[in-house]
């Protein structure tokens, strides 16, 4: 089985291929991240590899130590007034363990890349075929991952993917496609309607604002 780093490298490459397909208008299209356009999502991912902790702490101070406001401002600032070709070139040439990414586990970066990739694709109605082994590797990460509050959402539920061989936990049942499960665990309510089972109301309450 490929290691998490190998899966993430493939996801990274798939993001680059996706970005190459986009028109200038699509770079400015909305995403599942309500305040961000496609370019801003790319800016957010790039900042993870380009900014060190000192830079992030300085940004926090400028935004009253609000993590959400800081992350949003950094993403928008990184992408503002940048041509799509420049952002794409930065993504393809970015060091994969630079900036604060050096201190983050590979599985966290892998899940983050996947979710933000889908954040961009879903509103543009640009689905893709995701290798089953990559989906299983992501599902093995999500219920244990504190980022996106995925671990809290999965607690006390039995989760089962219907398109790959994977299940987790015990309790009220939630089942559906792997990509849908991953996006809901990451807090994307748009995917909730694609799940079924008696545990869906509990999961819905955990995803809703």
N, C-alpha and C positions, 0 to 999 in steps of 0.2 A: 504493500500500500504506500502511495506517496506520502511524504511528510507534510506537515502543515505548511512549512516554508515553500514546498513545491506547489501545493495547491494555491497558496497566495500569489506566487509568481505567475501562475496561469491566470488567476483572477485579475491581477495587475495588467497583464497583456490583453485580456479581454476588454478591460476598461479602455485601454488605448485604442483598440480596434473600434469600439463603440464611438468614442469621441471623434475618430477620423471620419465617421459616417455623417456627422451632424452638419446641418446647414448653420449659417450665422444666426438665423432666427431661433433655431433649436438651442443654441448655446445660451440664449436669453429666456428660454421657456421655464415655467415654474416646475418645481419638483415636489416630492412628498415632504420635504423640509420646508415648512410653510413660508419662511422668510428668505429662502434661497432659490436663485435660478440655477440652472445647470452649471454655469461658470462658477457660482459661489460654492457649490458642492465640491467642484474640483479644487477651488481655492482652499477649502477646508482640509481636504486630504493632503494637498501639497504642504500646507503650513505645518502639519504633523512632522514632516521630514526636514523642514527648513528652519523652524524656530526652536531655540533652546529654552530651558526652563527660565532663565533670567528674563528673556523677552516675553514669555507668557506671564510671568509674575508682574512685569511692568504693565502689560495690557490689563491684567486683572485690577491693578490699582487704579487705572484710568477709567474703569467701568464699575467702580464701587464694589469690587471683589465679587461680582456676579458671574459665576462660571458660564451661564447661558448667554448673557450679554457679551461676554468676552469672546467666546467661541464664535458667535455670530459676527461680531465686528471684525475679528481676524480673518474669517473666511471672505467676507465681502471686500475688505481692504486688499486682500491678496489678489482677488480677481478683477477689481475695479479697473476699467479702462485698458484691460489687457486684451490683445487680439486672441481669438481662439487658437491660432497657430502657435502663439507664444505659450499659452497654457498647456497645449498638447505637448509641445516640445519639453516643457518643464516636467510634465508627468513622465514622459518616456525616458528622460535623462536623470531624473531625481535619484539620489542615493537611497536605497531601500531601507537603510538603517540610520539615517541622519536625524538631526534634531531630537525632539522628545521621543521619537519612535525608538531610539536606542534603548529606552528604559521600559518600553511596553512589550508584553509577551507577544510572540508571533501569532498566537491564536486570536488575540484581541484585534490586531491589525487585519487579519484575514476576515474576521466577521465584520469589522467596520467597513472594509473595502466592499464586501459583498452587499451589505445593506445599502450603502450609498450608491453603489452601481444600480441597484434596483430602484432606489429613490429617484434616480434620473430616468430610468427606462419606463417605469410604469405610467407616469403621466403622458409620456410621448407615445404610448401604445407601441413600444418596440420590444416585444418579448424576445427571449433567446432560449436556446437549448443549453441547459447546464448539465455537465457530466454528473451522473448519479453518484459517483464516488466523491465528488466535490461536495455535493449536497449532504451526503452522510457525514463527511468530515466537519461541515459547518454545524449540522445538527448535534454532533457530539460535543461541540463547543457551547452552543447557545444556552442550554439550561443550567450551565455551571458558571455563566459569565455575568459579572456584576454590572458591566457597562450596558447601556440601554435599559437597565433594570430587568434584563431577561431572566436572570435567576429567580427573582422575586415573582415574576409572572408565571413561571413554570412550577413553582412549589405546590405540592399537594394535588397535582393533576397527572393523569396518564395521557401522555402525548404519543400519537402514532402517525407516521407519514403513510400516505396511501399510494405513493408512487415509487418509493424506495423502501428497502428493508431497514426500518429503524423505529424504535419505541423508547419511551423513557417514563420512569416514575410510576406512581400508583395513585388512584383516586378517581374522580369523575373524568370521563373520557373526552378527549378532544382529538379529532382526526381530520386530515386533509393533506393536500400536496405539500411537499417539503418546502418549496420556496415560500408558500403562503405561511406555513408554520414559522419559518425563520423571520419573516417580516412582521408577523403579529408579536412574536416574542421580543422583537426590537421596538415595539410600541407603535406600529403603523396600523391604525384602525381601519384603513381602507381595505385591508385584506381579510378582516373578520368574517365577512359574509361568505367567504369561500371555505370556512371551517364548519364542522358539524360535531355533534356529541353533547352529552349532558353537562360537560364541563365548560361549554362555550360561554354561558352567562357569567361564570366566575372569571374567566379569562377576559371577557369584554369589560368587566368592571375594573380589571387591573390595567387595561390598555387605555380606557377612556380618560380624558383629562380630568 
